[in-house]
Amino acid sequence: MKTPSITLAAFTLFAVGCTEPTTTSPVASATPAIGSPLFASQGSGVVHRVSVGGNDLDEAENTDANFSLIAIEYGDGSVSGQWTDQFGQQEGGFHAEINCLHVVGNQAWVSGVITSGSVPGFDFTGLPVAARVSDNGTSANDPPDQISFSFIGNPFPCTAQRPFVLRDMTDGQVSVR
């Protein structure tokens, strides 16, 4: 009868997986999917996970440089994440630590504090920043995913759900879970 040996092997793999150290920075491969067997072993668990990767548009509707973020909200209410927005038509960009994530349906609002970044002549370090994203599906038949501009100096936390105008992404993907 092979069932006990298969069960023992599965339990051993699960136990070994639980003894590995956890990472403090958000890494997509280190974050279990909601509903996976490892999800329950993450302490208070992941409530929401939002990721964005791709190009956005500048104010003149030209394809801009890279916009990427990952934000994770845990069951205890804490939030972690990273956010980068590189400005393509004008030099500069920023990196921020995300400290707020608010999800409603397929949309998410994020905010945080810029840890480094500038445009020529102005340093953004220490300023708050906020944005809104929309996951409109993954099929070629679905409308494009959307993101707002990054609003630097925005004093409102993401829970204020500011009505930032959404713009179609020219490529890339938004995932709101």
Backbone as ProteinMPNN parsed JSONL, in Angstrom:
{"seq_chain_A": "MKTPSITLAAFTLFAVGCTEPTTTSPVASATPAIGSPLFASQGSGVVHRVSVGGNDLDEAENTDANFSLIAIEYGDGSVSGQWTDQFGQQEGGFHAEINCLHVVGNQAWVSGVITSGSVPGFDFTGLPVAARVSDNGTSANDPPDQISFSFIGNPFPCTAQRPFVLRDMTDGQVSVR", "coords_chain_A": {"N_chain_A": [[0.852, -1.176, 0.0], [0.788, 2.103, -1.007], [-0.086, 4.605, -0.209], [0.397, 5.617, 2.535], [3.203, 6.135, 2.371], [3.348, 8.07, 0.367], [1.857, 10.123, 1.535], [3.46, 10.628, 3.801], [5.8, 11.517, 2.514], [4.833, 13.87, 1.29], [4.102, 15.343, 3.568], [6.631, 15.634, 4.762], [7.983, 17.209, 2.822], [6.377, 19.499, 3.014], [6.873, 20.252, 5.697], [9.646, 20.766, 5.609], [9.629, 22.904, 3.834], [8.396, 24.792, 5.431], [10.326, 25.452, 7.274], [12.177, 27.064, 6.122], [13.839, 30.248, 6.026], [11.96, 33.313, 6.127], [11.506, 35.905, 3.705], [12.038, 39.465, 3.817], [11.578, 41.344, 1.904], [9.367, 42.076, -0.828], [9.018, 39.465, -2.976], [8.085, 38.028, -5.887], [8.198, 35.225, -6.371], [8.449, 34.264, -3.83], [6.099, 34.661, -2.581], [3.245, 33.044, -1.673], [0.444, 31.841, -3.566], [-2.87, 32.983, -3.044], [-4.972, 30.751, -1.442], [-3.341, 28.585, -1.869], [-1.591, 25.666, -0.521], [0.522, 26.602, 1.067], [-0.291, 29.095, 1.803], [-1.718, 29.202, 4.228], [0.331, 28.869, 6.03], [1.642, 31.236, 6.409], [1.675, 32.87, 8.727], [-0.233, 35.521, 9.569], [-1.272, 35.587, 7.047], [-1.805, 36.403, 3.524], [-3.793, 38.956, 2.408], [-4.368, 40.704, 0.28], [-2.808, 41.082, -2.909], [-1.07, 43.034, -5.084], [0.206, 43.73, -8.25], [2.15, 45.403, -10.724], [3.499, 45.83, -13.91], [5.189, 47.292, -16.541], [4.958, 49.634, -19.306], [3.892, 53.071, -19.165], [1.881, 55.964, -19.959], [2.877, 59.31, -20.793], [2.039, 62.777, -20.021], [1.554, 63.834, -22.547], [0.544, 61.748, -23.906], [2.457, 60.003, -24.887], [4.363, 56.979, -25.043], [5.78, 56.163, -22.051], [8.426, 55.538, -19.719], [9.318, 52.781, -17.569], [6.907, 51.502, -15.259], [6.461, 50.067, -12.256], [5.29, 47.964, -9.646], [4.861, 46.253, -6.544], [2.647, 45.261, -4.121], [1.678, 44.154, -0.954], [-0.82, 43.154, 1.236], [-1.301, 42.099, 4.491], [-2.978, 39.802, 6.747], [-2.916, 40.876, 9.317], [-3.168, 43.535, 8.87], [-0.899, 44.933, 8.144], [1.25, 46.316, 5.599], [3.383, 45.818, 2.827], [5.808, 46.662, 0.338], [7.172, 47.649, -2.89], [7.872, 50.279, -5.223], [8.393, 51.627, -8.387], [8.825, 54.256, -10.636], [9.807, 55.26, -13.651], [10.573, 58.078, -15.491], [10.099, 58.656, -18.824], [10.037, 60.572, -21.043], [10.934, 62.839, -19.868], [13.835, 63.282, -17.932], [14.482, 61.261, -15.076], [12.828, 59.924, -12.149], [11.525, 57.689, -9.612], [11.879, 55.748, -6.575], [9.879, 54.034, -4.279], [8.743, 53.105, -0.999], [6.035, 51.147, -0.291], [3.31, 51.818, 1.823], [0.64, 51.634, 2.158], [-2.27, 50.013, 1.057], [-5.213, 49.632, -0.701], [-7.927, 47.81, -1.707], [-10.597, 47.486, -3.954], [-12.785, 45.562, -5.475], [-11.731, 45.124, -8.771], [-9.907, 47.114, -8.667], [-7.204, 49.035, -7.265], [-5.734, 51.128, -4.809], [-2.705, 52.653, -4.032], [-0.225, 53.872, -1.781], [2.681, 55.572, -0.557], [6.045, 56.287, 0.557], [8.566, 58.146, -0.939], [11.764, 56.9, -1.397], [14.015, 57.392, -2.85], [14.824, 59.492, -5.608], [14.293, 61.763, -8.37], [13.827, 64.647, -10.503], [15.59, 66.571, -12.896], [16.99, 69.051, -10.965], [15.223, 68.82, -8.785], [14.678, 67.069, -5.829], [12.933, 64.209, -4.847], [12.949, 62.705, -2.544], [11.582, 61.482, 0.451], [9.042, 62.489, 0.077], [5.46, 61.991, -0.003], [3.603, 59.651, -2.057], [1.123, 58.598, -4.408], [-1.151, 56.386, -6.158], [-3.46, 54.873, -8.5], [-4.716, 51.766, -9.714], [-6.009, 49.454, -12.194], [-7.195, 46.257, -12.792], [-8.086, 44.801, -15.598], [-8.452, 42.318, -16.659], [-7.026, 39.386, -18.341], [-7.168, 38.426, -20.881], [-6.805, 38.717, -24.459], [-9.062, 39.771, -25.473], [-10.079, 41.363, -23.509], [-10.433, 44.708, -22.144], [-7.618, 47.046, -22.049], [-5.397, 46.92, -19.21], [-5.202, 49.393, -16.588], [-3.577, 52.346, -15.298], [-2.971, 55.068, -13.061], [-1.373, 58.321, -13.133], [1.596, 58.749, -11.165], [1.157, 60.379, -8.244], [2.979, 62.643, -6.861], [3.738, 64.037, -3.751], [1.182, 63.926, -2.86], [-0.938, 64.209, -0.174], [-2.745, 62.394, 0.881], [-3.711, 59.242, 2.279], [-3.869, 55.936, 0.782], [-6.339, 54.868, 1.404], [-8.155, 56.894, 1.132], [-9.132, 56.776, -1.376], [-8.723, 58.403, -3.743], [-9.956, 59.959, -6.708], [-8.209, 59.364, -8.983], [-7.441, 59.779, -12.382], [-7.627, 57.137, -14.644], [-5.423, 55.628, -16.997], [-4.945, 53.876, -20.04], [-2.68, 51.145, -20.122], [0.169, 50.841, -22.193], [1.563, 48.556, -22.643], [2.186, 45.57, -20.758], [1.073, 44.456, -17.477], [-1.498, 44.492, -15.036], [-2.199, 43.197, -11.902], [-4.605, 42.45, -9.616], [-5.343, 41.05, -6.671]], "CA_chain_A": [[0.0, 0.0, 0.0], [1.689, 3.235, -1.173], [-0.676, 5.847, 0.271], [1.109, 6.198, 3.673], [4.51, 6.657, 2.011], [3.129, 9.312, -0.377], [1.434, 11.107, 2.526], [4.645, 10.952, 4.588], [6.685, 12.322, 1.667], [4.22, 15.186, 1.132], [4.222, 16.019, 4.854], [8.04, 15.98, 4.939], [8.251, 18.362, 1.963], [5.695, 20.654, 3.589], [7.587, 20.632, 6.911], [10.921, 21.359, 5.21], [9.302, 24.204, 3.254], [8.015, 25.724, 6.494], [11.461, 25.805, 8.1], [13.047, 28.001, 5.441], [13.637, 31.613, 6.519], [11.097, 34.129, 5.286], [12.145, 37.106, 3.192], [11.353, 40.675, 4.242], [11.217, 42.15, 0.746], [8.394, 41.353, -1.64], [9.548, 38.761, -4.127], [6.921, 37.317, -6.428], [8.31, 33.782, -6.223], [8.4, 33.904, -2.414], [4.76, 34.908, -2.084], [2.343, 31.988, -2.113], [-0.843, 32.257, -4.114], [-3.992, 32.843, -2.123], [-5.622, 29.468, -1.643], [-2.373, 27.502, -1.971], [-1.351, 25.049, 0.781], [1.451, 27.385, 1.871], [-0.94, 30.33, 2.223], [-2.08, 29.106, 5.639], [1.524, 28.832, 6.874], [2.287, 32.539, 6.385], [1.283, 33.67, 9.876], [-1.549, 36.116, 9.428], [-1.717, 35.37, 5.673], [-1.885, 37.468, 2.551], [-5.171, 39.328, 2.127], [-4.361, 41.24, -1.079], [-1.51, 41.202, -3.577], [-1.21, 43.832, -6.298], [1.461, 43.923, -8.968], [2.071, 46.11, -12.002], [4.757, 45.879, -14.629], [5.051, 47.698, -17.929], [5.102, 51.048, -19.635], [2.708, 53.901, -19.02], [1.862, 57.107, -20.866], [3.126, 60.603, -20.169], [0.933, 63.717, -20.179], [1.319, 64.068, -23.971], [0.097, 60.456, -24.428], [3.577, 59.244, -25.429], [4.773, 55.874, -24.185], [6.763, 56.6, -21.064], [9.323, 54.459, -19.307], [8.796, 51.705, -16.749], [6.114, 51.679, -14.046], [6.32, 48.741, -11.658], [5.096, 47.928, -8.2], [4.268, 45.088, -5.9], [2.148, 45.631, -2.796], [1.062, 43.018, -0.278], [-1.498, 43.439, 2.498], [-1.374, 40.903, 5.317], [-4.157, 39.673, 7.596], [-2.813, 41.727, 10.503], [-3.317, 44.928, 8.454], [0.356, 45.523, 7.689], [1.443, 46.382, 4.151], [4.763, 45.982, 2.381], [5.903, 46.727, -1.107], [8.123, 48.509, -3.58], [7.259, 50.945, -6.363], [9.328, 52.394, -9.197], [8.271, 54.913, -11.815], [10.842, 55.949, -14.413], [9.962, 59.022, -16.424], [10.789, 58.455, -20.095], [10.185, 61.756, -21.875], [11.776, 63.742, -19.088], [14.726, 62.443, -17.134], [14.167, 61.141, -13.665], [11.969, 58.86, -11.677], [11.635, 57.502, -8.166], [11.633, 54.46, -5.92], [9.136, 54.282, -3.04], [8.299, 52.009, -0.134], [4.581, 51.214, -0.166], [2.855, 51.642, 3.201], [-0.816, 51.598, 2.179], [-2.897, 49.325, -0.063], [-6.661, 49.538, -0.53], [-8.467, 47.108, -2.863], [-12.044, 47.431, -4.126], [-13.028, 44.851, -6.731], [-10.557, 44.963, -9.626], [-9.086, 48.32, -8.562], [-6.413, 49.194, -6.046], [-5.056, 52.387, -4.545], [-1.479, 52.459, -3.262], [0.519, 55.078, -1.431], [3.92, 55.285, 0.154], [7.01, 57.367, 0.723], [9.681, 58.036, -1.888], [13.049, 56.698, -0.727], [15.014, 58.045, -3.702], [14.29, 59.888, -6.899], [14.352, 63.176, -8.691], [13.895, 65.149, -11.867], [16.659, 67.568, -12.815], [16.754, 70.223, -10.132], [14.329, 68.622, -7.651], [14.79, 65.768, -5.163], [11.646, 63.761, -4.315], [13.144, 61.871, -1.362], [10.79, 61.806, 1.632], [7.691, 62.939, -0.253], [4.455, 60.94, -0.189], [3.201, 59.408, -3.443], [-0.064, 57.747, -4.468], [-1.631, 56.038, -7.499], [-4.593, 53.957, -8.61], [-4.546, 50.814, -10.813], [-7.196, 48.644, -12.48], [-6.956, 44.976, -13.459], [-9.238, 44.609, -16.474], [-8.436, 40.968, -17.212], [-5.781, 38.923, -18.96], [-7.436, 37.979, -22.241], [-6.63, 39.702, -25.525], [-10.388, 40.352, -25.719], [-10.397, 42.276, -22.414], [-9.849, 46.041, -22.324], [-6.279, 47.142, -21.445], [-5.279, 47.295, -17.808], [-5.033, 50.84, -16.48], [-2.911, 52.93, -14.136], [-2.979, 56.531, -13.028], [-0.053, 58.884, -12.916], [2.072, 58.745, -9.777], [0.938, 61.718, -7.714], [4.028, 62.945, -5.886], [3.333, 65.098, -2.838], [-0.201, 63.695, -2.468], [-0.935, 64.007, 1.276], [-3.806, 61.492, 1.3], [-3.382, 57.81, 2.22], [-4.599, 55.209, -0.26], [-7.708, 54.592, 1.844], [-9.01, 58.012, 0.726], [-9.63, 56.409, -2.709], [-8.752, 59.581, -4.61], [-10.437, 59.587, -8.044], [-7.164, 59.577, -9.982], [-7.838, 59.357, -13.724], [-6.92, 55.948, -15.121], [-5.001, 55.642, -18.395], [-4.599, 52.553, -20.55], [-1.267, 50.786, -20.239], [0.526, 50.521, -23.578], [1.915, 47.137, -22.553], [2.348, 45.18, -19.371], [-0.049, 43.788, -16.816], [-1.885, 44.812, -13.664], [-2.834, 42.064, -11.224], [-5.192, 42.819, -8.322], [-5.875, 39.844, -6.041]], "C_chain_A": [[0.892, 1.231, 0.0], [1.145, 4.534, -0.589], [0.059, 6.419, 1.484], [2.464, 6.776, 3.278], [4.383, 7.947, 1.205], [2.732, 10.415, 0.587], [2.618, 11.556, 3.37], [5.59, 11.834, 3.787], [6.132, 13.736, 1.506], [4.346, 15.989, 2.425], [5.655, 16.472, 5.086], [8.4, 17.19, 4.089], [7.606, 19.621, 2.512], [6.439, 21.158, 4.819], [8.911, 21.298, 6.581], [10.672, 22.752, 4.639], [8.963, 25.227, 4.316], [9.191, 26.155, 7.343], [12.415, 26.748, 7.408], [12.789, 29.396, 5.965], [12.749, 32.386, 5.561], [11.862, 35.37, 4.857], [11.358, 38.325, 3.65], [11.01, 41.58, 3.074], [10.272, 41.365, -0.136], [9.049, 40.767, -2.886], [8.425, 37.881, -4.631], [7.019, 35.819, -6.197], [8.229, 33.341, -4.768], [7.005, 34.08, -1.833], [3.828, 33.817, -2.586], [1.054, 32.572, -2.672], [-1.916, 32.074, -3.054], [-4.708, 31.547, -2.455], [-4.649, 28.309, -1.768], [-2.139, 26.895, -0.595], [-0.416, 25.871, 1.662], [0.822, 28.665, 2.396], [-1.233, 30.318, 3.715], [-0.859, 29.14, 6.549], [2.227, 30.181, 6.952], [1.858, 33.416, 7.558], [-0.115, 34.203, 9.692], [-2.059, 36.067, 7.995], [-1.751, 36.611, 4.817], [-3.36, 37.719, 2.237], [-5.288, 39.817, 0.684], [-2.932, 41.299, -1.589], [-1.756, 41.914, -4.895], [0.156, 43.963, -6.937], [1.182, 44.601, -10.304], [3.447, 46.069, -12.621], [4.506, 46.261, -16.068], [5.278, 49.174, -18.113], [3.79, 51.773, -19.389], [2.788, 55.033, -20.038], [2.199, 58.373, -20.099], [1.953, 61.53, -20.453], [0.591, 63.999, -21.636], [0.864, 62.795, -24.687], [1.189, 59.691, -25.171], [3.894, 58.1, -24.488], [5.937, 56.34, -23.334], [7.668, 55.417, -20.742], [8.597, 53.499, -18.376], [8.015, 52.192, -15.527], [5.975, 50.287, -13.462], [6.111, 48.869, -10.155], [4.627, 46.545, -7.798], [3.89, 45.535, -4.491], [1.409, 44.439, -2.213], [0.458, 43.493, 1.036], [-1.681, 42.12, 3.232], [-2.606, 40.947, 6.221], [-4.118, 40.539, 8.839], [-2.923, 43.211, 10.165], [-2.042, 45.58, 7.966], [0.465, 45.421, 6.164], [2.933, 46.507, 3.87], [4.763, 46.076, 0.871], [6.913, 47.731, -1.601], [7.443, 49.086, -4.806], [8.318, 51.766, -7.068], [8.582, 52.988, -10.379], [9.405, 55.701, -12.464], [10.166, 56.828, -15.447], [10.75, 58.981, -17.725], [11.037, 59.711, -20.895], [10.955, 62.865, -21.158], [12.638, 62.857, -18.213], [14.252, 62.392, -15.697], [13.248, 59.981, -13.376], [12.132, 58.727, -10.177], [11.488, 56.032, -7.797], [10.938, 54.782, -4.601], [8.893, 52.981, -2.298], [6.796, 52.186, 0.045], [4.192, 50.949, 1.286], [1.334, 51.577, 3.313], [-1.32, 50.931, 0.904], [-4.376, 49.199, 0.244], [-7.239, 48.949, -1.808], [-9.99, 47.13, -2.814], [-12.287, 46.791, -5.488], [-11.751, 44.649, -7.517], [-9.635, 46.174, -9.575], [-8.344, 48.356, -7.237], [-5.82, 50.591, -6.001], [-3.838, 52.057, -3.699], [-0.909, 53.823, -2.913], [1.737, 54.664, -0.626], [4.776, 56.526, 0.253], [8.178, 57.118, -0.219], [10.99, 57.943, -1.115], [14.212, 57.265, -1.544], [14.351, 58.417, -5.014], [14.31, 61.382, -7.097], [14.034, 63.399, -10.167], [14.981, 66.216, -11.794], [16.24, 68.799, -12.01], [15.833, 70.017, -8.944], [14.429, 67.197, -7.131], [13.443, 65.414, -4.531], [11.757, 63.018, -2.985], [12.343, 62.389, -0.167], [9.37, 62.247, 1.34], [6.728, 61.756, -0.346], [4.108, 60.828, -1.674], [2.014, 58.455, -3.431], [-0.436, 57.485, -5.925], [-2.811, 55.09, -7.377], [-4.348, 53.055, -9.816], [-5.824, 50.005, -10.986], [-6.806, 47.425, -13.283], [-8.199, 44.665, -14.286], [-9.244, 43.259, -17.166], [-7.122, 40.634, -17.888], [-5.959, 38.481, -20.406], [-7.174, 39.099, -23.247], [-7.956, 40.382, -25.854], [-10.807, 41.333, -24.627], [-9.835, 43.664, -22.718], [-8.473, 46.095, -21.652], [-6.364, 47.429, -19.946], [-4.941, 48.787, -17.753], [-4.288, 51.223, -15.205], [-3.066, 54.445, -14.212], [-1.533, 57.01, -13.053], [0.326, 58.643, -11.459], [1.956, 60.181, -9.28], [1.885, 61.973, -6.549], [3.589, 64.141, -5.064], [1.885, 64.965, -2.391], [-0.25, 63.387, -0.967], [-1.938, 62.972, 1.78], [-3.34, 60.037, 1.266], [-4.246, 57.127, 1.167], [-6.049, 54.945, 0.127], [-8.67, 55.727, 1.505], [-9.618, 57.763, -0.658], [-9.783, 57.632, -3.604], [-9.151, 59.167, -6.028], [-9.417, 59.883, -9.147], [-7.625, 59.014, -11.327], [-6.97, 58.177, -14.156], [-6.619, 56.094, -16.608], [-4.638, 54.226, -18.802], [-3.098, 52.345, -20.542], [-0.991, 50.437, -21.695], [1.03, 49.094, -23.707], [2.099, 46.824, -21.083], [1.063, 44.649, -18.789], [-0.243, 44.339, -15.414], [-2.557, 43.568, -13.097], [-3.307, 42.531, -9.857], [-5.852, 41.575, -7.764], [-6.11, 40.082, -4.584]], "O_chain_A": [[1.688, 1.399, 0.924], [1.9, 5.501, -0.491], [0.337, 7.618, 1.488], [2.847, 7.821, 3.803], [5.224, 8.835, 1.34], [3.223, 11.538, 0.469], [2.767, 12.75, 3.631], [6.129, 12.803, 4.322], [6.891, 14.703, 1.578], [4.66, 17.179, 2.389], [5.876, 17.586, 5.561], [9.057, 18.109, 4.579], [8.21, 20.693, 2.483], [6.623, 22.365, 4.974], [9.269, 22.297, 7.206], [11.423, 23.683, 4.931], [9.215, 26.416, 4.126], [9.079, 27.138, 8.076], [13.378, 27.202, 8.026], [11.655, 29.72, 6.318], [12.769, 32.159, 4.352], [12.76, 35.83, 5.562], [10.147, 38.239, 3.853], [10.217, 42.508, 3.238], [10.349, 40.138, -0.199], [9.564, 41.493, -3.736], [7.875, 37.076, -3.88], [6.016, 35.191, -5.857], [7.968, 32.17, -4.493], [6.76, 33.681, -0.694], [3.637, 33.675, -3.794], [0.635, 33.665, -2.289], [-1.875, 31.128, -2.267], [-5.013, 31.278, -3.616], [-5.075, 27.154, -1.774], [-2.451, 27.532, 0.411], [-0.547, 25.841, 2.885], [1.342, 29.265, 3.336], [-1.019, 31.321, 4.396], [-1.0, 29.416, 7.74], [3.318, 30.261, 7.516], [1.693, 34.623, 7.376], [-1.079, 33.437, 9.661], [-3.194, 36.475, 7.747], [-1.728, 37.734, 5.323], [-4.085, 36.802, 1.849], [-6.187, 39.403, -0.048], [-1.985, 41.528, -0.837], [-2.548, 41.46, -5.721], [1.143, 44.267, -6.267], [0.136, 44.404, -10.922], [4.451, 46.252, -11.933], [3.698, 45.629, -16.749], [5.727, 49.874, -17.206], [2.717, 51.169, -19.402], [3.68, 55.045, -20.886], [1.865, 58.511, -18.922], [0.971, 61.11, -21.064], [-0.544, 64.366, -21.939], [0.801, 62.757, -25.916], [0.887, 58.826, -25.993], [3.72, 58.222, -23.276], [6.942, 56.844, -23.838], [7.651, 54.408, -21.446], [7.369, 53.425, -18.405], [8.402, 53.151, -14.859], [5.42, 49.404, -14.115], [6.668, 49.746, -9.494], [4.08, 45.784, -8.595], [4.702, 46.111, -3.767], [0.612, 43.794, -2.895], [1.122, 44.142, 1.844], [-2.161, 41.142, 2.659], [-3.198, 42.006, 6.428], [-5.166, 40.904, 9.37], [-2.791, 44.059, 11.047], [-2.091, 46.682, 7.42], [-0.146, 44.557, 5.535], [3.655, 47.21, 4.578], [3.829, 45.625, 0.208], [7.438, 48.547, -0.844], [6.543, 48.466, -5.371], [9.057, 52.516, -6.43], [7.802, 52.304, -11.041], [9.898, 56.68, -11.904], [9.293, 56.376, -16.187], [11.952, 59.245, -17.724], [12.148, 59.909, -21.387], [11.557, 63.726, -21.8], [12.202, 61.783, -17.798], [13.694, 63.356, -15.172], [12.936, 59.17, -14.247], [12.795, 59.546, -9.54], [11.039, 55.204, -8.59], [11.353, 55.693, -3.884], [8.845, 51.904, -2.891], [6.336, 53.242, 0.478], [4.666, 49.997, 1.907], [0.792, 51.479, 4.413], [-0.857, 51.242, -0.193], [-4.758, 48.721, 1.312], [-7.066, 49.523, -2.883], [-10.598, 46.836, -1.785], [-12.027, 47.401, -6.526], [-10.79, 44.073, -7.007], [-8.682, 46.259, -10.351], [-8.783, 47.793, -6.234], [-5.452, 51.16, -7.029], [-3.928, 51.271, -2.756], [-1.083, 54.796, -3.646], [1.808, 53.559, -0.089], [4.312, 57.65, 0.063], [8.71, 56.01, -0.285], [11.292, 58.797, -0.282], [15.267, 57.579, -0.993], [13.431, 57.74, -5.474], [14.339, 62.162, -6.145], [13.982, 62.46, -10.961], [15.261, 66.719, -10.706], [15.271, 69.484, -12.339], [15.661, 70.942, -8.15], [14.284, 66.236, -7.888], [12.876, 66.206, -3.778], [10.734, 62.731, -2.362], [12.412, 63.568, 0.182], [8.564, 62.369, 2.262], [7.126, 60.653, -0.722], [4.292, 61.771, -2.444], [1.907, 57.603, -2.549], [-0.084, 58.26, -6.814], [-3.116, 54.578, -6.3], [-3.83, 53.514, -10.834], [-6.623, 49.88, -10.058], [-6.166, 47.536, -14.328], [-9.242, 44.308, -13.739], [-9.959, 43.069, -18.151], [-6.226, 41.471, -17.997], [-4.974, 38.19, -21.084], [-7.306, 40.28, -22.924], [-7.967, 41.457, -26.452], [-11.787, 42.059, -24.797], [-8.866, 43.787, -23.468], [-8.186, 45.278, -20.777], [-7.288, 48.096, -19.48], [-4.463, 49.368, -18.728], [-4.355, 50.534, -14.187], [-3.264, 55.018, -15.283], [-0.596, 56.213, -13.001], [-0.535, 58.365, -10.624], [2.582, 61.089, -9.828], [1.629, 61.575, -5.413], [3.123, 65.142, -5.609], [1.4, 65.796, -1.623], [0.339, 62.399, -0.529], [-1.983, 62.694, 2.979], [-2.649, 59.634, 0.33], [-5.245, 57.69, 0.718], [-6.903, 54.81, -0.75], [-9.885, 55.543, 1.584], [-10.533, 58.48, -1.062], [-10.856, 57.868, -4.16], [-8.718, 58.115, -6.499], [-9.726, 60.568, -10.123], [-8.142, 57.899, -11.393], [-5.745, 58.215, -14.048], [-7.432, 56.607, -17.377], [-4.089, 53.464, -18.006], [-2.332, 53.238, -20.904], [-1.82, 49.81, -22.356], [0.93, 48.494, -24.777], [2.16, 47.733, -20.255], [0.086, 44.42, -19.502], [0.72, 44.615, -14.699], [-3.397, 42.959, -13.76], [-2.501, 42.96, -9.031], [-6.831, 41.09, -8.333], [-6.558, 39.181, -3.875]]}, "name": "protein", "num_of_chains": 1, "seq": "MKTPSITLAAFTLFAVGCTEPTTTSPVASATPAIGSPLFASQGSGVVHRVSVGGNDLDEAENTDANFSLIAIEYGDGSVSGQWTDQFGQQEGGFHAEINCLHVVGNQAWVSGVITSGSVPGFDFTGLPVAARVSDNGTSANDPPDQISFSFIGNPFPCTAQRPFVLRDMTDGQVSVR"}
